[in-house]
Amino acid sequence: MIRFEDVSKRYPDGTVAVDGLSFEVRRGELVTLVGPSGCGKTTTMMMVNRLTEPTSGRVLVDGEDVMAVDPVQLRRRIGYVIQQVGLFPHRTVLDNTATVPTLAGWKRGRARARAKELLELVGLDPAEFAGRYPAQLSGGQRQRVGVARALAADPPVLLMDEPFGAVDPVVRERLQNEFTAIQRSLGTTVLLVTHDIEEAVRLGDRIAVYGRGRIEQYDTPAAVLGHPADGYVAEFVGADRGLKRLSVTAIEPGDVEEPPVARTDEDARRAAARLREHEARWAVVLDPEGNLHGWVGLDELASAREGRPVRELARRMGAWVPVGVPLKQAFGVMLQYDAGWVAVLDGDRFLGVLTPAKLHEALRRSVESDAKGVPRGEVDFDSVTDA
């Protein structure tokens, strides 16, 4: 969707902002450009909509050289979000959001209807917010309006320059989550500039790590964190890159282990006898369909009266996560509940438990699978433990 072909940007004073840049952003992909200040990432992004023009090379959007397109028309079909948002202070939230469709010649009613749809999509009720002015909004709300405005004309490409940097960490994470859900649902191709490696890893399908005017590594977040291309990239992503990788490594069914299990309709004393045989002190409680009901300890089962069903002794299970969420989320739940494991569910169906040892193994398998180019399940365990 976006392609850079040997693109350079040199200024009259001899400064080289971008030097021989070549990379491609696939349709529907969210690519983050990350690096220190002055490395050329914003210049790269601004060449897509001709706010800055390349000195040499070509920038193509959907196969068309941007230099062959009228810049005004080009910008109307490319969404643009900046950190300062840039809302018009004298216009309402609704009119701000409808700006680009109106400029593109949409009828007023259609433009305003689309603006209301987008406000709802970014979590701002039009009935409450449409008539407000930017000064009446919080920083996070203004950022939401900025995103809605950029998406209002259904642009195939969206450029974002530090879009979440001006809000506090809690709001930033919420906005990031909401934006990625919106981007996935709309299939928009996104180029996002950030100096924050955590944000780059969290949001990007792929990451371009910049040095001075050049990309030092362009790969998936997991690959960049697991196998930095050189010492510069390793230093930039940080010594804690293993912890960062937890946030981009999803839990797979093969990562869990089978714990002791008791059934809701089972006699408590029989369940206790089975736990003793396996030297287990607790059991996960499942209903007849294999859905998670809770957990129970051996002492409760052993002291129950004859014939009492396990369901009456089961405790609520708070430490659980859905399959497919990042390992970081599972680790957080373990810490939150001071638990030695978390249950992993597929919908309501219980798959098994993830222990700290299995979490570590999943992380190591993920690194090894990237290195070998094979699925995680095909990584030989010995190759992981011996690494």
C-alpha positions as MATLAB code, in Angstrom:
seq = 'MIRFEDVSKRYPDGTVAVDGLSFEVRRGELVTLVGPSGCGKTTTMMMVNRLTEPTSGRVLVDGEDVMAVDPVQLRRRIGYVIQQVGLFPHRTVLDNTATVPTLAGWKRGRARARAKELLELVGLDPAEFAGRYPAQLSGGQRQRVGVARALAADPPVLLMDEPFGAVDPVVRERLQNEFTAIQRSLGTTVLLVTHDIEEAVRLGDRIAVYGRGRIEQYDTPAAVLGHPADGYVAEFVGADRGLKRLSVTAIEPGDVEEPPVARTDEDARRAAARLREHEARWAVVLDPEGNLHGWVGLDELASAREGRPVRELARRMGAWVPVGVPLKQAFGVMLQYDAGWVAVLDGDRFLGVLTPAKLHEALRRSVESDAKGVPRGEVDFDSVTDA';
ca = [
       0.000    0.000    0.000;
       2.887    2.372    0.827;
       6.292    1.825   -0.755;
       9.546    3.736   -0.417;
      12.057    3.191   -3.224;
      15.571    4.446   -2.431;
      14.154    7.667   -0.952;
      16.423   10.419    0.355;
      15.744   13.860    1.770;
      18.554   16.418    1.773;
      18.172   20.062    2.779;
      20.016   22.995    1.198;
      22.362   23.308    4.188;
      23.595   19.756    3.537;
      21.585   18.047    6.278;
      20.538   14.530    5.300;
      17.273   13.684    7.060;
      16.606   10.410    5.226;
      19.206    8.457    3.279;
      18.358    5.781    0.687;
      15.237    4.488    2.396;
      13.465    1.434    0.936;
      10.637   -0.427    2.651;
       6.987   -1.352    2.134;
       3.838   -1.193    4.265;
       1.298   -3.816    3.277;
      -2.408   -3.049    2.916;
      -4.206   -3.080    6.286;
      -0.931   -3.153    8.203;
      -0.001   -0.909   11.127;
       3.700   -0.070   10.981;
       5.432    1.926   13.693;
       8.482    4.078   12.997;
      10.515    4.314   16.184;
      13.794    5.979   17.013;
      15.419    8.918   18.816;
      14.640   12.555   18.023;
      16.116   13.746   14.746;
      16.491   10.281   13.202;
      14.207   10.982   10.220;
      11.047    9.086   11.170;
       8.703   12.107   10.988;
      10.333   13.245    7.741;
       9.652    9.769    6.357;
       5.992    9.952    7.267;
       5.545   13.506    5.932;
       6.845   12.464    2.519;
       3.808   10.183    2.144;
       1.397   13.143    1.997;
       3.932   15.590    0.536;
       4.159   17.856    3.547;
       7.818   17.192    2.827;
       8.954   16.183   -0.660;
      11.758   13.703   -1.345;
      15.011   14.881   -2.879;
      15.409   11.578   -4.714;
      13.697    8.229   -4.984;
       9.980    7.519   -5.097;
       7.160    7.249   -2.563;
       4.168    5.291   -3.849;
       0.696    4.998   -2.332;
      -1.418    2.206   -3.802;
       1.035    1.981   -6.703;
       0.894    5.702   -7.556;
       3.870    8.051   -7.215;
       2.777   10.771   -4.777;
       4.741   13.376   -6.749;
       2.389   12.799   -9.687;
      -0.697   13.620   -7.590;
      -2.029   17.065   -6.709;
      -0.933   17.548   -3.068;
      -4.301   18.884   -1.917;
      -6.167   15.934   -3.414;
      -3.545   13.571   -2.020;
      -3.958   14.891    1.522;
      -7.722   14.641    1.379;
      -7.481   10.897    0.878;
      -4.812   10.340    3.534;
      -5.792   10.753    7.196;
      -3.376   12.659    9.419;
      -3.225   12.727   13.231;
      -0.649   14.700   15.222;
       0.146   14.919   18.920;
      -1.263   18.438   19.308;
      -4.449   17.246   17.504;
      -4.906   20.577   15.673;
      -8.661   20.943   16.155;
     -10.265   24.192   15.055;
     -11.064   25.980   18.343;
     -14.028   27.922   16.914;
     -15.780   24.844   15.518;
     -17.801   22.239   17.393;
     -16.664   18.669   17.827;
     -19.136   17.544   15.163;
     -17.984   20.147   12.647;
     -14.330   19.412   13.375;
     -14.959   15.728   12.711;
     -16.834   16.470    9.475;
     -14.059   18.742    8.110;
     -12.452   16.405    5.568;
     -15.698   14.937    4.130;
     -16.995   18.491    3.723;
     -13.834   19.570    1.902;
     -14.138   16.470   -0.279;
     -17.555   17.663   -1.454;
     -19.839   15.499    0.656;
     -23.305   16.918    1.275;
     -23.639   18.458    4.743;
     -26.096   15.857    6.022;
     -23.939   12.942    4.894;
     -20.775   14.482    6.325;
     -22.392   15.128    9.705;
     -23.931   11.638    9.813;
     -20.508   10.136    9.141;
     -19.010   12.368   11.843;
     -21.534   11.056   14.375;
     -20.701    7.459   13.428;
     -16.999    8.092   13.991;
     -17.556    9.853   17.305;
     -19.452    6.801   18.521;
     -16.671    4.572   17.208;
     -14.030    6.412   19.272;
     -16.202    6.353   22.395;
     -17.681    9.862   22.366;
     -21.487    9.942   22.526;
     -22.615   12.479   19.886;
     -25.560   13.474   22.049;
     -23.119   14.612   24.725;
     -20.080   15.757   22.755;
     -21.150   16.836   19.247;
     -22.024   20.384   20.298;
     -18.980   20.981   22.490;
     -15.917   22.986   21.531;
     -12.320   21.695   21.843;
     -11.671   23.848   24.932;
     -14.456   21.950   26.719;
     -12.728   18.570   26.230;
     -10.020   16.746   28.128;
      -6.744   15.941   26.404;
      -7.813   12.348   25.827;
     -11.155   13.438   24.399;
      -9.467   15.868   22.000;
      -7.193   13.055   20.863;
     -10.244   10.890   20.160;
     -11.779   13.667   18.069;
      -8.518   13.954   16.152;
      -8.627   10.240   15.314;
     -12.312   10.450   14.351;
     -11.642   13.424   12.081;
      -8.776   11.604   10.348;
     -10.996    8.570    9.686;
     -14.142   10.451    8.689;
     -13.624   10.276    4.908;
     -12.689    6.568    5.014;
      -9.048    7.102    4.035;
      -7.184    3.987    2.943;
      -4.028    5.374    4.594;
      -3.640    7.018    7.996;
      -0.508    8.854    9.155;
      -0.043    9.372   12.902;
       2.730   11.436   14.495;
       3.084   10.785   18.245;
      -0.720   10.584   18.458;
      -0.964    9.479   22.095;
       1.992   11.307   23.591;
       0.069   14.209   25.106;
      -2.123   12.182   27.489;
      -1.410   10.421   30.776;
      -0.312    6.744   30.775;
      -3.683    5.295   31.820;
      -5.599    7.192   29.136;
      -2.853    6.466   26.611;
      -3.161    2.707   27.044;
      -6.948    2.894   26.766;
      -6.702    4.974   23.593;
      -4.127    2.605   22.125;
      -6.376   -0.390   22.748;
      -9.407    1.339   21.277;
      -7.499    2.578   18.258;
      -6.037   -0.820   17.378;
      -9.530   -2.344   17.566;
     -10.851    0.384   15.233;
      -7.927   -0.020   12.841;
      -8.419   -3.783   12.646;
     -12.155   -3.406   12.002;
     -11.692   -0.788    9.255;
      -8.619   -2.356    7.641;
      -6.860    1.007    7.443;
      -3.167    1.064    6.523;
      -1.353    3.023    9.233;
       2.101    4.563    9.507;
       2.659    5.673   13.114;
       5.660    7.649   14.392;
       6.754    7.274   18.004;
       9.896    7.595   20.094;
       8.519    5.086   22.624;
       9.612    1.494   22.024;
       6.864    0.227   24.355;
       4.231    1.918   22.174;
       5.889    0.687   18.985;
       5.852   -2.891   20.254;
       2.323   -2.643   21.589;
       0.762   -1.276   18.394;
       2.841   -2.346   15.422;
       2.374   -5.311   13.124;
       5.926   -4.426   12.113;
       8.466   -1.979   13.510;
      11.012    0.142   11.681;
      13.836    0.958   14.104;
      15.639    4.082   12.927;
      19.253    5.067   13.292;
      20.378    8.356   11.772;
      18.261    8.693    8.629;
      18.203    4.945    7.997;
      16.232    1.912    9.131;
      18.465   -0.414   11.120;
      15.856   -3.185   11.434;
      12.396   -3.703    9.942;
      10.541   -6.711   11.310;
       7.771   -7.888   13.608;
       7.893   -6.678   17.222;
       8.656  -10.206   18.417;
      11.574  -10.549   15.999;
      13.028   -7.140   16.868;
      12.870   -7.941   20.573;
      14.034  -11.533   20.219;
      16.764  -10.994   17.630;
      17.999   -7.390   17.415;
      19.852   -6.851   14.134;
      22.882   -5.263   15.777;
      24.202   -3.642   18.918;
      22.460   -0.347   18.179;
      19.022   -1.984   17.965;
      19.704   -4.096   21.061;
      20.637   -0.983   23.029;
      17.643    0.962   21.731;
      15.036   -1.699   22.580;
      16.636   -2.108   26.008;
      18.118   -4.790   28.204;
      14.586   -5.673   29.343;
      13.552   -6.675   25.811;
      12.684  -10.134   27.123;
      10.038   -8.598   29.364;
       8.818   -6.418   26.485;
       8.445   -9.527   24.371;
       5.904  -10.873   26.862;
       3.495   -8.233   25.522;
       3.743   -9.499   21.915;
       3.811  -13.263   22.565;
       0.326  -14.743   22.636;
      -0.703  -17.715   24.752;
      -1.246  -20.779   22.578;
      -3.114  -23.964   23.582;
       0.179  -25.872   23.547;
       1.597  -23.621   26.271;
      -0.654  -24.933   29.030;
      -0.376  -28.007   31.211;
      -3.107  -30.228   32.590;
      -3.699  -29.741   36.332;
      -5.564  -31.987   38.782;
      -9.282  -31.777   37.958;
     -12.455  -32.426   39.941;
     -15.979  -32.429   38.484;
     -18.864  -30.447   39.930;
     -21.100  -33.508   40.294;
     -18.349  -35.702   41.768;
     -18.409  -36.882   45.379;
     -16.005  -34.680   47.363;
     -14.372  -37.555   49.262;
     -13.728  -39.514   46.081;
     -12.112  -36.433   44.572;
      -9.987  -36.089   47.712;
      -8.784  -39.680   47.430;
      -7.769  -39.132   43.817;
      -5.846  -35.968   44.702;
      -3.941  -37.849   47.425;
      -2.948  -40.521   44.896;
      -1.402  -37.818   42.729;
       0.040  -35.925   45.707;
      -1.951  -32.829   44.728;
      -3.140  -30.185   47.184;
      -5.788  -28.583   44.973;
      -7.863  -29.168   41.853;
      -9.541  -27.128   39.144;
     -13.307  -27.697   39.219;
     -15.047  -28.231   35.879;
     -18.711  -28.734   35.011;
     -19.842  -31.711   32.877;
     -19.262  -29.686   29.666;
     -15.625  -28.973   30.584;
     -16.247  -25.350   31.489;
     -14.421  -23.720   34.370;
     -16.439  -23.656   37.607;
     -13.736  -22.741   40.129;
     -11.120  -24.489   42.249;
     -11.033  -26.465   45.470;
      -8.425  -27.501   48.041;
      -7.719  -31.023   49.264;
      -8.521  -30.148   52.888;
     -12.054  -28.984   52.009;
     -12.681  -32.121   49.944;
     -11.331  -34.467   52.610;
     -13.401  -32.961   55.424;
     -16.679  -32.921   53.485;
     -19.569  -35.099   54.597;
     -20.255  -38.299   52.679;
     -22.038  -37.677   49.382;
     -21.452  -33.929   49.263;
     -20.810  -32.821   45.648;
     -17.679  -30.910   44.738;
     -19.723  -27.971   43.386;
     -20.749  -27.004   46.915;
     -17.116  -26.599   47.962;
     -15.694  -24.910   44.879;
     -14.326  -21.399   45.171;
     -14.542  -18.727   42.534;
     -11.528  -18.620   40.201;
     -10.263  -15.072   39.626;
      -6.900  -15.994   38.123;
      -7.803  -16.790   34.510;
      -7.141  -15.408   31.020;
      -8.457  -16.163   27.521;
      -6.223  -18.096   25.147;
      -4.541  -15.777   22.654;
      -3.869  -12.891   25.025;
      -0.246  -11.834   25.575;
       1.891  -13.639   28.121;
       2.310  -10.278   29.843;
      -1.396  -10.264   30.709;
      -1.152  -13.742   32.231;
       1.894  -12.691   34.230;
       0.005   -9.645   35.494;
      -2.915  -11.812   36.626;
      -0.519  -14.118   38.481;
       0.885  -11.127   40.354;
      -2.549   -9.615   40.986;
      -3.857  -12.787   42.634;
      -0.499  -13.891   44.080;
      -1.131  -17.155   42.222;
       1.242  -19.878   41.132;
      -0.701  -20.367   37.904;
      -3.566  -18.973   35.845;
      -6.338  -20.893   34.137;
      -6.497  -20.514   30.341;
      -9.931  -20.552   28.706;
     -11.264  -20.784   25.172;
     -14.586  -19.033   25.686;
     -15.887  -20.872   28.743;
     -14.027  -24.094   27.948;
     -11.069  -24.846   30.177;
      -7.827  -25.616   28.317;
      -5.333  -25.949   31.175;
      -3.165  -23.801   33.400;
      -0.187  -21.604   32.642;
       2.514  -21.762   35.308;
       5.590  -19.511   35.582;
       7.709  -22.354   34.171;
       5.365  -22.833   31.205;
       5.243  -19.061   30.659;
       9.030  -18.956   30.472;
       9.051  -21.949   28.155;
       6.494  -20.272   25.858;
       8.654  -17.159   25.682;
      11.774  -19.166   24.854;
       9.914  -21.201   22.253;
       8.687  -17.987   20.665;
      12.224  -16.645   20.306;
      13.447  -19.950   18.913;
      10.540  -20.246   16.465;
      11.351  -16.823   15.008;
      14.986  -17.788   14.618;
      14.121  -21.039   12.839;
      11.084  -19.778   10.931;
       8.796  -22.517   12.245;
       5.620  -22.504   14.370;
       6.168  -22.484   18.131;
       4.711  -25.953   18.489;
       7.413  -27.377   16.225;
      10.296  -26.096   18.340;
      12.084  -28.969   20.009;
      12.033  -28.504   23.776;
      15.678  -29.478   24.122;
      16.698  -26.690   21.742;
      14.952  -24.247   24.026;
      16.274  -25.422   27.334;
      19.804  -25.827   26.006;
      19.887  -22.393   24.358;
];
